[in-house]
Amino acid sequence: MKSELKELSWDEAIELGSPYNYVLAVTIDNKGKPNIIGLGWWTFVSWNPKMMIISIGRERYSHECIEHCKEFVLCFPSKEQKNGAWLCGKKSGRNVDKFKETGFIALPSKIVKPPIIKDSTVAFECKVVDKIDTGDHTVYVGKIVAIHGTPEKPNHLYSISYEKLIDLSFNDKKP
């Protein structure tokens, strides 16, 4: 029996697999300056202990920052933060102060050094406990050490084919 599935290119597969949760990882450089990167490659990997992973390209400024800091805060930007969140995925922190450029407000974290982005739907403070080199990216395993959120802003952002951001409105309340 012949397969009914069509072979796809990488770009076609990425587009058809959309949308992807879009998050902002905050870390700091060796001078203590915070930096934000927009990411689509992240996931939870353990309940006990609570851990998640993020994947960052080796040539990125944020890679340099996380290698120095060994900590990050993973923020789910609310729909009101759409424009600033998109900028964080398009410009390098080597040349731009992304907090200043986006108007995001940095709040002190409870445990880690990188700040939290105010009004994030959810923010996970993480300490890097392991890393895996994978092709052109490094996967960082972060142990979640504190969690914060803004429950009144439940609609966070999703990337469509890594070309635009949307929010998905969830009007149904939990039973």
Contact map, one row per residue, 1 for C-alpha under 8 A:
1110000000000000000000000000000000000000000000000000000000000000000000000000000000000000000000000000000000000000000000000000000000000000000000000000000000000000000000000000000
1111000000000000000000000000000000000000000000000000000000000000000000000000000000000000000000000000000000000000000000000000000000000000000000000000000000000000000000000000000
1111110000000000000000000000000000000000000000000000000000000000000000000000000000000000000000000000000000000000000000000000000000000000000000000000000000000000000000000000000
0111110000000000000000000000000000000000000000000000000000000000000000000000000000000000000000000000000000000000000000000000000000000000000000000000000000000000000000000000000
0011111000000000000000000000000000000000000000000000000000000000000000000000000000000000000000000000000000000000000000000000000000000000000000000000000000000000000000000000000
0011111100000000000000000000000000000000000000000000000000000000000000000000000000000000000000000000000000000000000000000000000000000000000000000000000000000000000000000000000
0000111110000000000000000000000000000000000000000000000000000000000000000000000000000000000000000000000000000000000000000000000000000000000000000000000000000000000000000000000
0000011111011000000000000000000000000000000000000000000000000000000000000000000000000000000000000000000000000000000000000000000000000000000000000000000000000000000000000000000
0000001111111000000000000000000000000000000000000000000000000000000000000000000000000000000000000000000000000000000000000000000000000000000000000000000000000000000000000000000
0000000111111100000000000000000000000000000000000000000000000000000000000000000000000000000000000000000000000000000000000000000000000000000000000000000000000000000000000000000
0000000011111110000000000000000000000000000000000000000000000000000000000000000000000000000000000000000000000000000000000000000000000000000000000000000000000000000000000000000
0000000111111111000000000000000000000000000000000000000000000000000000000000000000000000000000000000000000000000000000000000000000000000000000000000000000000000000000000000000
0000000111111111100000000000000000000000000000000000000000000000000000000000000000000000000000000000000000000000000000000000000000000000000000000000000000000000000000000000000
0000000001111111110000000000000000000000000000000000000000000000000000000000000000000000000000000000000000000000000000000000000000000000000000000000000000000000100000000000000
0000000000111111110000000000000000000000000000000000000000000000000000000000000000000000000000000000000000000000000000000000000000000000000000000000000000000001100000000000000
0000000000011111110000000000000000000000000000000000000000000000000000000000000000000000000000000000000000000000000000000000000000000000000000000000000000000000100000000000000
0000000000001111111100000000000000000000000000000000000000000000000000000000000000000000000000000000000000000000000000000000000000000000000000000000000000000000100000000000000
0000000000000111111100000000000000000000000000000000000000000000000000000000000000000000000000000000000000000000000000000000000000000000000000000000000000000011100000000000000
0000000000000000111110000000000000000000000000000000000000000000000000000000000000000000000000000000000000000000000000000000000000000000000000000000000000000111100000000000000
0000000000000000111111000000000000000001000000000000000000000000000000000000000000000000000000000000000000000000000000000000000000000000000000000000000000000111000000000000000
0000000000000000001111100000000000000001000000000000000000000000000000000000000000000000000000000000000000000000000000000000000000000000000000000000000000001110000000000000000
0000000000000000000111110000000000000111000000000000000000000000000000000001100000000000000000000000000000000000000000000000000000000000000000000000000000011110000010000000000
0000000000000000000011111000000000000111000000000000000000000000000000000111100000000000000000000000000000000000000000000000000000000000000000000000000000001000000000000000000
0000000000000000000001111100000000011110000000000000000000000000000000000111100000001001000000000000000000000000000000000000000000000000000000000000000000000000000000000000000
0000000000000000000000111110000000011110000000000000000000000000000000011110000000000000000000000000000000000000000000000000000000000000000000000000000000000000000000000000000
0000000000000000000000011111000001111000000000000000000000000000000000011110000000000000000000000000000000000000011100000000000000000000000000000000000000000000000000000000000
0000000000000000000000001111100001110000000000000000000000000100110010111000000000000000000000000000000000000000111000000000000000000000000000000000000000000000000000000000000
0000000000000000000000000111111111100000000000000000000000000000110110000000000000000000000000000000000000000000110000000000000000000000000000000000000000000000000000000000000
0000000000000000000000000011111111100000000000000000000000000001110110000000000000000000000000000000000000000000000000000000000000000000000000000000000000000000000000000000000
0000000000000000000000000001111110000000000000000000000000000000100110000000000000000000000000000000000000000000000000000000000000000000000000000000000000000000000000000000000
0000000000000000000000000001111110000000000000000000000000000000000000000000000000000000000000000000000000000000000000000000000000000000000000000000000000000000000000000000000
0000000000000000000000000001111111000000000000000000000000000000000000000000000000000000000000000000000000000000000000000000000000000000000000000000000000000000000000000000000
0000000000000000000000000001111111100000000000000000000000000000000000000000000000000000000000000000000000000000000000000000000000000000000000000000000000000000000000000000000
0000000000000000000000000111100111110000000000000000000000000000000000000000000000000000000000000000000000000000011000000000000000000000000000000000000000000000000000000000000
0000000000000000000000000111100011111000000000000000000000000100100000000000000000000000000010001110000000000000000000000000000000000000000000000000000000000000000000000000000
0000000000000000000000011110000001111100000000000000000000000100000000000000000000000001000010000110000000000000000000000000000000000000000000000000000000000000000000000000000
0000000000000000000000011100000000111110000000000000000000000100000000000000000000000001100000000000000000000000000000000000000000000000000000000000000000000000000000000000000
0000000000000000000001111000000000011111000000000000000000000000000000000000000000001101110000000000000000000000000000000000000000000000000000000000000000000000000000000000000
0000000000000000000001111000000000001111110000000000011100000000000000000000000000000000100000000000000000000000000000000000000000000000000000000000000000000000000000000000000
0000000000000000000111100000000000000111110000000000000000000000000000000000000000000000000000000000000000000000000000000000000000000000000000000000000000000010000000000000000
0000000000000000000000000000000000000011111000000000011000000000000000000000000000000000000000000000000000000000000000000000000000000000000000000000000000000000000000000000000
0000000000000000000000000000000000000011111100000001111000000000000000000000000000000000000000000000000000000000000000000000000000000000000000000000000000000000000000000000000
0000000000000000000000000000000000000000111110000001110000000000000000000000000000000000000000000000000000000000000000000000000000000000000000000000000000000000000000000000000
0000000000000000000000000000000000000000011111100111100000000000000000000000000000000000000000000000000000000000000000000000000000000000000000000000000000000000000000000000000
0000000000000000000000000000000000000000001111100111100000000000000000000000000000000000000000000000000000000000000000000000000000000000000000000000000000000000000000000000000
0000000000000000000000000000000000000000000111111111000000000000000000000000000000000000000000000000000000000000000000000000000000000000000000000000000000000000000000000000000
0000000000000000000000000000000000000000000111111110000000000000000000000000000000000000000000000000000000000000000000000000000000000000000000000000000000000000000000000000000
0000000000000000000000000000000000000000000001111110000000000000000000000000000000000000000000000000000000000000000000000000000000000000000000000000000000000000000000000000000
0000000000000000000000000000000000000000000001111110000000000000000000000000000000000000000000000000000000000000000000000000000000000000000000110000000000000000000000000000000
0000000000000000000000000000000000000000000111111111000000000000000000000000000000000000000000000000000000000000000000000000000000000000000000110000000000000000000000000000000
0000000000000000000000000000000000000000000111111111100000000000000000000000000000000000000000000000000000000000000000000000000000000000000011110000000000000000000000000000000
0000000000000000000000000000000000000000011111000111110000000000000000000000000000000000000000000000000000000000000000000000000000000000000011110000000000000000000000000000000
0000000000000000000000000000000000000000011110000011111000000000000000000000000000000000000000000000000000000000000000000000000000000000001111000000000000000000000000000000000
0000000000000000000000000000000000000010111000000001111100000000000000000000000000000000000000000000000000000000000000000000000000000000001111000000000000000000000000000000000
0000000000000000000000000000000000000010110000000000111110000000000000000000000000000000000000000000000000000000000000000000000000000000111100000000000000000000000000000000000
0000000000000000000000000000000000000010000000000000011111010110000000000000000000000000000000000000000000000000000000000000000000000000111100000000000000000000000000000000000
0000000000000000000000000000000000000000000000000000001111110010000000000000000000000000000000000000000000000000000000000000000000000001110000000000000000000000000000000000000
0000000000000000000000000000000000000000000000000000000111110011000000000000000000000000000000000000000000000000000000000000000000000001110000000000000000000000000000000000000
0000000000000000000000000000000000000000000000000000000011111010000000000000000000000000000000000000000000000000000000000000000000000000000000000000000000000000000000000000000
0000000000000000000000000000000000000000000000000000000111111111000000000000000000000000000100000000000000000000000000000000000000000000000000000000000000000000000000000000000
0000000000000000000000000000000000000000000000000000000000111111100000000000000000000000000111000000000000000000000000000000000000000000000000000000000000000000000000000000000
0000000000000000000000000010000000111000000000000000000100011111110000000000000000000000000010000000000000000000000000000000000000000000000000000000000000000000000000000000000
0000000000000000000000000000000000000000000000000000000111111111111000000000000000000000000000000000000000000000000000000000000000000000010000000000000000000000000000000000000
0000000000000000000000000000100000000000000000000000000001011111111100000000000000000000000000000000000000000000000000000000000000000000000000000000000000000000000000000000000
0000000000000000000000000011110000100000000000000000000000001111111110000000000000000000000000000000000000000000000000000000000000000000000000000000000000000000000000000000000
0000000000000000000000000011100000000000000000000000000000000111111111110000000000000000000000000000000000000000000000000000000000000000000000000000000000000000000000000000000
0000000000000000000000000000000000000000000000000000000000000011111111000000000000000000000000000000000000000000000000000000000000000000000000000000000000000000000000000000000
0000000000000000000000000001110000000000000000000000000000000001111111000000000000000000000000000000000000000000000000000000000000000000000000000000000000000000000000000000000
0000000000000000000000000011110000000000000000000000000000000000111111110000000000000000000000000000000000000000000000000000000000000000000000000000000000000000000000000000000
0000000000000000000000000000000000000000000000000000000000000000011111110000000000000000000000000000000000000000000000000000001100000000000000000000000000000000000000000000000
0000000000000000000000000010000000000000000000000000000000000000010011111000000000000000000000000000000000000001110000000000111100000000000001000000000000000000000000000000000
0000000000000000000000001110000000000000000000000000000000000000010011111100000000000000000000000000000000000001010000000000111100000000000001000000000000000000000000000000000
0000000000000000000000001110000000000000000000000000000000000000000000111110000000000000000000000000000000000001011100000011110000000000000000000000000000000000000000000000000
0000000000000000000000111100000000000000000000000000000000000000000000011111000000000000000000000000000000000000000000000011110000000000000000000000000000000000000000000000000
0000000000000000000000111100000000000000000000000000000000000000000000001111100000000000000000000000000000000000000110011111000000000000000000000000000000000000000000000000000
0000000000000000000001110000000000000000000000000000000000000000000000000111110000000000000000000000000000000000000000011110000000000000000000000000000000011000000000000000000
0000000000000000000001110000000000000000000000000000000000000000000000000011111111001000000000000000000000000000000000111100000000000000000000000000000000011000000000000000000
0000000000000000000000000000000000000000000000000000000000000000000000000001111111000000000000000000000000000000000000111000000000000000000000000000000011111000000000000000000
0000000000000000000000000000000000000000000000000000000000000000000000000000111111000000000000000000000000000000000000000000000000000000000000000000000010111000000001100000000
0000000000000000000000000000000000000000000000000000000000000000000000000000111111100000000000000000000000000000000000000000000000000000000000000000000000000000000000000000000
0000000000000000000000000000000000000000000000000000000000000000000000000000111111111000000000000000000000000000000000000000000000000000000000000000000000000000000000000000000
0000000000000000000000000000000000000000000000000000000000000000000000000000111111111100000000000000000000000000000000000000000000000000000000000000000000001000000011000000000
0000000000000000000000000000000000000000000000000000000000000000000000000000000111111110000000000000010000000000000000000000000000000000000000000000000000000000000000000000000
0000000000000000000000000000000000000000000000000000000000000000000000000000000011111111000000000000111100000000000000000000000000000000000000000000000000000000000000000000000
0000000000000000000000010000000000000100000000000000000000000000000000000000100011111111100000000000010000000000000000000000000000000000000000000000000000000000000000000000000
0000000000000000000000000000000000000100000000000000000000000000000000000000000001111111110000000000000000000000000000000000000000000000000000000000000000000000000110000000000
0000000000000000000000000000000000000000000000000000000000000000000000000000000000111111111000000100010000000000000000000000000000000000000000000000000000000000000000000000000
0000000000000000000000010000000000011100000000000000000000000000000000000000000000011111111100000100000000000000000000000000000000000000000000000000000000000000000000000000000
0000000000000000000000000000000000001110000000000000000000000000000000000000000000001111111100000000000000000000000000000000000000000000000000000000000000000000000000000000000
0000000000000000000000000000000000000100000000000000000000000000000000000000000000000111111100000000000000000000000000000000000000000000000000000000000000000000000000000000000
0000000000000000000000000000000000000000000000000000000000000000000000000000000000000011111110010000000000000000000000000000000000000000000000000000000000000000000000000000000
0000000000000000000000000000000000000000000000000000000000011000000000000000000000000001111111110000000000000000000000000000000000000000000000000000000000000000000000000000000
0000000000000000000000000000000000110000000000000000000000001100000000000000000000000000001111111100000000000000000000000000000000000000000000000000000000000000000000000000000
0000000000000000000000000000000000000000000000000000000000001000000000000000000000000000000111110000000000000000000000000000000000000000000000000000000000000000000000000000000
0000000000000000000000000000000000000000000000000000000000000000000000000000000000000000000111111000000000000000000000000000000000000000000000000000000000000000000000000000000
0000000000000000000000000000000000000000000000000000000000000000000000000000000000000000001111111100100000000000000000000000000000000000000000000000000000000000000000000000000
0000000000000000000000000000000000100000000000000000000000000000000000000000000000000000000010111111100000000000000000000000000000000000000000000000000000000000000000000000000
0000000000000000000000000000000000110000000000000000000000000000000000000000000000000011000010011111110000000000000000000000000000000000000000000000000000000000000000000000000
0000000000000000000000000000000000110000000000000000000000000000000000000000000000000000000000001111111111000000000000000000000000000000000000000000000000000000000000000000000
0000000000000000000000000000000000000000000000000000000000000000000000000000000000000000000000001111111100000000000000000000000000000000000000000000000000000000000000000000000
0000000000000000000000000000000000000000000000000000000000000000000000000000000000010000000000011111111000000000000000000000000000000000000000000000000000000000000000000000000
0000000000000000000000000000000000000000000000000000000000000000000000000000000000111010000000000111111100000000000000000000000000000000000000000000000000000000000000000000000
0000000000000000000000000000000000000000000000000000000000000000000000000000000000010000000000000011111110000000000000000000000000000000000000000000000000000000000000000000000
0000000000000000000000000000000000000000000000000000000000000000000000000000000000010000000000000011011111000000000011000000000000000000000000000000000000000000000000000000000
0000000000000000000000000000000000000000000000000000000000000000000000000000000000000000000000000010001111100000000011000000000000000000000000000000000000000000000000000000000
0000000000000000000000000000000000000000000000000000000000000000000000000000000000000000000000000010000111110000001111000000000000000000000000000000000000000000000000000000000
0000000000000000000000000000000000000000000000000000000000000000000000000000000000000000000000000000000011111000001111000000000000000000000000000000000000000000000000000000000
0000000000000000000000000000000000000000000000000000000000000000000000000000000000000000000000000000000001111100111100000000000000000000000000000000000000000000000000000000000
0000000000000000000000000000000000000000000000000000000000000000000000000000000000000000000000000000000000111111111100000000100000000000000000000000000000000000000000000000000
0000000000000000000000000000000000000000000000000000000000000000000000000000000000000000000000000000000000011111000000000000000000000000000000000100000000000000000000000000000
0000000000000000000000000000000000000000000000000000000000000000000000000000000000000000000000000000000000001111100000000000100000000000000000001100000000000000000000000000000
0000000000000000000000000000000000000000000000000000000000000000000000111000000000000000000000000000000000001111111000000000111000000000000000000000000000000000000000000000000
0000000000000000000000000011000000000000000000000000000000000000000000100000000000000000000000000000000000011011111000000000000000000000000000000000000000000000000000000000000
0000000000000000000000000111000001000000000000000000000000000000000000111000000000000000000000000000000000011001111100000000000000000000000000000000000000000000000000000000000
0000000000000000000000000110000001000000000000000000000000000000000000001000000000000000000000000000000001111001111110000000000000000000000000000000000000000000000000000000000
0000000000000000000000000100000000000000000000000000000000000000000000001010000000000000000000000000000001111000011111000010000000000000000000000000000000000000000000000000000
0000000000000000000000000000000000000000000000000000000000000000000000000010000000000000000000000000000111100000001111110010000000000000000000000000000000000000000000000000000
0000000000000000000000000000000000000000000000000000000000000000000000000000000000000000000000000000000111100000000111110000000000000000000000000000000000000000000000000000000
0000000000000000000000000000000000000000000000000000000000000000000000000000110000000000000000000000000000000000000011111000000000000000000000000000110010000000000000000000000
0000000000000000000000000000000000000000000000000000000000000000000000000011110000000000000000000000000000000000000011111110000000000000000000000000110010000000000000000000000
0000000000000000000000000000000000000000000000000000000000000000000000000011110000000000000000000000000000000000000000111110000000000000000000000000111011110000000000000000000
0000000000000000000000000000000000000000000000000000000000000000000000000011100000000000000000000000000000000000000000011111000000000000000000000011110000000000000000000000000
0000000000000000000000000000000000000000000000000000000000000000000000001111000000000000000000000000000000000000000110011111100000000000000000000011100000000000000000000000000
0000000000000000000000000000000000000000000000000000000000000000000000001110000000000000000000000000000000000000000000000111110000000000000000011111000000000000000000000000000
0000000000000000000000000000000000000000000000000000000000000000000000111100000000000000000000000000000000001011000000000011111000000000000000011110000000000000000000000000000
0000000000000000000000000000000000000000000000000000000000000000000000111100000000000000000000000000000000000001000000000001111100000000000001111100000000000000000000000000000
0000000000000000000000000000000000000000000000000000000000000000000001110000000000000000000000000000000000000001000000000000111110000000000001111000000000000000000000000000000
0000000000000000000000000000000000000000000000000000000000000000000001110000000000000000000000000000000000000000000000000000011111100000000111100000000000000000000000000000000
0000000000000000000000000000000000000000000000000000000000000000000000000000000000000000000000000000000000000000000000000000001111100000000111100000000000000000000000000000000
0000000000000000000000000000000000000000000000000000000000000000000000000000000000000000000000000000000000000000000000000000000111110000000111000000000000000000000000000000000
0000000000000000000000000000000000000000000000000000000000000000000000000000000000000000000000000000000000000000000000000000000111111000011110000000000000000000000000000000000
0000000000000000000000000000000000000000000000000000000000000000000000000000000000000000000000000000000000000000000000000000000001111100011100000000000000000000000000000000000
0000000000000000000000000000000000000000000000000000000000000000000000000000000000000000000000000000000000000000000000000000000000111111111000000000000000000000000000000000000
0000000000000000000000000000000000000000000000000000000000000000000000000000000000000000000000000000000000000000000000000000000000011111111000000000000000000000000000000000000
0000000000000000000000000000000000000000000000000000000000000000000000000000000000000000000000000000000000000000000000000000000000001111110000000000000000000000000000000000000
0000000000000000000000000000000000000000000000000000000011000000000000000000000000000000000000000000000000000000000000000000000000001111110000000000000000000000000000000000000
0000000000000000000000000000000000000000000000000000001111000000000000000000000000000000000000000000000000000000000000000000000000001111111000000000000000000000000000000000000
0000000000000000000000000000000000000000000000000000001111000010000000000000000000000000000000000000000000000000000000000000000000111111111100000000000000000000000000000000000
0000000000000000000000000000000000000000000000000000111100000000000000000000000000000000000000000000000000000000000000000000000000111100111110000000000000000000000000000000000
0000000000000000000000000000000000000000000000000000111100000000000000000000000000000000000000000000000000000000000000000000000111110000011111000000000000000000000000000000000
0000000000000000000000000000000000000000000000000011110000000000000000000000000000000000000000000000000000000000000000000000000111100000001111100000000000000000000000000000000
0000000000000000000000000000000000000000000000000011110000000000000000110000000000000000000000000000000000000000000000000000011111000000000111110000000000000000000000000000000
0000000000000000000000000000000000000000000000001111000000000000000000000000000000000000000000000000000000000000000000000000011110000000000011111000000000000000000000000000000
0000000000000000000000000000000000000000000000001111000000000000000000000000000000000000000000000000000000000000000000000001111000000000000001111110000000000000000000000000000
0000000000000000000000000000000000000000000000000000000000000000000000000000000000000000000000000000000000000010000000000001111000000000000000111110000000000000000000000000000
0000000000000000000000000000000000000000000000000000000000000000000000000000000000000000000000000000000000000110000000000001110000000000000000011111000000000000000000000000000
0000000000000000000000000000000000000000000000000000000000000000000000000000000000000000000000000000000000000000000000000111100000000000000000011111100000000000000000000000000
0000000000000000000000000000000000000000000000000000000000000000000000000000000000000000000000000000000000000000000000000111000000000000000000000111110000000000000000000000000
0000000000000000000000000000000000000000000000000000000000000000000000000000000000000000000000000000000000000000000000111110000000000000000000000011111000000000000000000000000
0000000000000000000000000000000000000000000000000000000000000000000000000000000000000000000000000000000000000000000000111100000000000000000000000001111111000000000000000000000
0000000000000000000000000000000000000000000000000000000000000000000000000000000000000000000000000000000000000000000000001000000000000000000000000000111111000000000000000000000
0000000000000000000000000000000000000000000000000000000000000000000000000000000000000000000000000000000000000000000000000000000000000000000000000000011111000000000000000000000
0000000000000000000000000000000000000000000000000000000000000000000000000000011000000000000000000000000000000000000000111000000000000000000000000000011111110000000000000000000
0000000000000000000000000000000000000000000000000000000000000000000000000000010000000000000000000000000000000000000000001000000000000000000000000000011111110000000000000000000
0000000000000000000000000000000000000000000000000000000000000000000000000000011000000000000000000000000000000000000000001000000000000000000000000000000011111000000000111100000
0000000000000000000001000000000000000000000000000000000000000000000000000001111000000000000000000000000000000000000000001000000000000000000000000000000011111100000000110000000
0000000000000000000011100000000000000000000000000000000000000000000000000001111001000000000000000000000000000000000000000000000000000000000000000000000000111110000011110000000
0000000000000000001111000000000000000000000000000000000000000000000000000000000000000000000000000000000000000000000000000000000000000000000000000000000000011111000011110000000
0000000000000000011111000000000000000001000000000000000000000000000000000000000000000000000000000000000000000000000000000000000000000000000000000000000000001111111111000000000
0000000000000010011100000000000000000000000000000000000000000000000000000000000000000000000000000000000000000000000000000000000000000000000000000000000000000111111111000000000
0000000000000111111000000000000000000000000000000000000000000000000000000000000000000000000000000000000000000000000000000000000000000000000000000000000000000011111100000000000
0000000000000000000000000000000000000000000000000000000000000000000000000000000000000000000000000000000000000000000000000000000000000000000000000000000000000011111110000000000
0000000000000000000000000000000000000000000000000000000000000000000000000000000000000000000000000000000000000000000000000000000000000000000000000000000000000011111110000000000
0000000000000000000000000000000000000000000000000000000000000000000000000000000000000100000000000000000000000000000000000000000000000000000000000000000000000011111111000000000
0000000000000000000001000000000000000000000000000000000000000000000000000000000001000100000000000000000000000000000000000000000000000000000000000000000000001111011111100000000
0000000000000000000000000000000000000000000000000000000000000000000000000000001001000000000000000000000000000000000000000000000000000000000000000000000000001111000111110000000
0000000000000000000000000000000000000000000000000000000000000000000000000000001000000000000000000000000000000000000000000000000000000000000000000000000000111100000011111000000
0000000000000000000000000000000000000000000000000000000000000000000000000000000000000000000000000000000000000000000000000000000000000000000000000000000000111100000001111100000
0000000000000000000000000000000000000000000000000000000000000000000000000000000000000000000000000000000000000000000000000000000000000000000000000000000000100000000000111110000
0000000000000000000000000000000000000000000000000000000000000000000000000000000000000000000000000000000000000000000000000000000000000000000000000000000000100000000000011111100
0000000000000000000000000000000000000000000000000000000000000000000000000000000000000000000000000000000000000000000000000000000000000000000000000000000000000000000000001111100
0000000000000000000000000000000000000000000000000000000000000000000000000000000000000000000000000000000000000000000000000000000000000000000000000000000000000000000000000111110
0000000000000000000000000000000000000000000000000000000000000000000000000000000000000000000000000000000000000000000000000000000000000000000000000000000000000000000000000111111
0000000000000000000000000000000000000000000000000000000000000000000000000000000000000000000000000000000000000000000000000000000000000000000000000000000000000000000000000001111
0000000000000000000000000000000000000000000000000000000000000000000000000000000000000000000000000000000000000000000000000000000000000000000000000000000000000000000000000000111
